Amino acid sequence: MNNSTTVLHKAAEILENVSPILEDEVICAYVRSFLSQRKLFLDFSRRYGTPVYVFDENVLHQRAEQFTTTFSKEIPGLRSFFAMKSNNHPAVAQSLVEFGLGLDVSSGLELENALATGCQHILFSGPGKTEAELDLAAANSEAVTVLIDSFGELDRLESVSRLRNVVVRAGVRLTTEEKGLWRKFGVPLAQLESFMTMAEDYEHVRLCGLQFHTSWNLTPSSQVSFLIRLGEELAAMKGQRAKSIEFLDIGGGYWPPRGEWLHFSATPQGRITQMVLPEAKGGDRYRYPAEPLEIFAAEISKALRRHIFPYVECQVFTEPGRWLVNDSMHILLTVVDKKAEDLVIVDGGTNIVGWERFETDYFPVINLSNPSFMERDCFIFGSLCTPHDVWGYRYFGEGIEPGDILMIPSQGAYTYSLRQSFIKPLAQAFPL
Ligand SMILES: *Cc1c(COP(=O)(O)O)cnc(C)c1O
């Protein structure tokens, strides 16, 4: 998933924005919040072994509570649907459904898992849905709303629904960027009206909503700019057409408020770092700040009132993933081998997160067995036969020895669902 283009892109952007250094105080406060529960995590590692994911359901509920209250204050009647792809552990979806959220799925497999939770409010989005996947949605048309990705898909959904003799509730996904990779998603805004016209002739699809999704939103600016464009389109719509829109789904992509933490020491020889950031030292850490959720809710609400609600009276949906689950899982590892003062190998490889995340992303490595607020230089390698299998370049601890339990906090988003059995087996998750 990771590649050097992304790293270059990020590095270039940081250079432009005046490198925001991640302050030691911020990291220490974060480390302290985990060391205060050190005994609990050590007991957990003895009970379940390592490598292992710790699932903290309390944190998940706190986030769900905070998310829904913050948004509902600004946007009354808003409904949230958890994007299952961000963490596909069944207990996570189950827990959020019991809390009262709907689910957002992107495949037949996710749809089956969503149905198994008993959830009655499921959105099915994603490109290239197969006939079998659409049929599963039609077979569960009471619970499922299909977010159609193209004209062809509208046609296929009509066919499978006709065969089952049901009317499927649907929305259409809109393309937010007409150029580049994001073109892959949805129908261009310029074709929305003809899409709606076409859908009117279909008896087994009830098109009553719009959806868009932007990603990696450190601020609400992408969401707000698209709402402005959408408003212009709705204003120009003929007759009563806009009145058929009952819901507007603004997608997910909210970045957790700690911001994005990066380091570039990861490129093994510092190659890219030196090319783009000649002054950067290997261990420098950067922080892209993210706006708190209150700002997202306020800005999006303002844009809705100004640009959308004058033309359509609709319910608002949102599809958070990362924001909800990020802090609800942590990884515990055991040091197996110490090959030098500054080089250890642990029992879990980055296959348990599924990508070479820590080559660019910085998370503190916390030695729970021998804790300290001092961070020391040391290569923390996984045990896979590849040098890219790195967890970090430093650790918080008095020292580091075989048998020590290390913690990588906040690994709840886009890790558990991306884990793969490559060389080593998958790691399991258990409740704390
Ligand atoms: C991935 C995805 C989400 C969730 O994104 P996060 O960044 O995890 O909040 C929501 N909606 C759609 C359509 C997605 O593809």
PDBQT file of the ligand as one rigid body, heavy atoms in Angstrom, charges set to zero:
ROOT
HETATM    1  C1  LIG A 501     -13.442   4.267   3.482  1.00  0.00    +0.000 C 
HETATM    2  C2  LIG A 501     -14.728   4.923   3.399  1.00  0.00    +0.000 A 
HETATM    3  C3  LIG A 501     -15.267   5.557   4.524  1.00  0.00    +0.000 A 
HETATM    4  C4  LIG A 501     -14.541   5.695   5.835  1.00  0.00    +0.000 C 
HETATM    5  O1  LIG A 501     -13.408   6.488   5.721  1.00  0.00    +0.000 OA
HETATM    6  P1  LIG A 501     -12.561   6.876   7.040  1.00  0.00    +0.000 P 
HETATM    7  O2  LIG A 501     -11.392   7.623   6.497  1.00  0.00    +0.000 OA
HETATM    8  O3  LIG A 501     -12.165   5.595   7.691  1.00  0.00    +0.000 OA
HETATM    9  O4  LIG A 501     -13.462   7.693   7.894  1.00  0.00    +0.000 OA
HETATM   10  C5  LIG A 501     -16.538   6.103   4.401  1.00  0.00    +0.000 A 
HETATM   11  N1  LIG A 501     -17.225   6.038   3.244  1.00  0.00    +0.000 NA
HETATM   12  C6  LIG A 501     -16.730   5.441   2.146  1.00  0.00    +0.000 A 
HETATM   13  C7  LIG A 501     -17.549   5.383   0.918  1.00  0.00    +0.000 C 
HETATM   14  C8  LIG A 501     -15.478   4.869   2.177  1.00  0.00    +0.000 A 
HETATM   15  O5  LIG A 501     -14.981   4.291   1.085  1.00  0.00    +0.000 OA
ENDROOT
TORSDOF 0
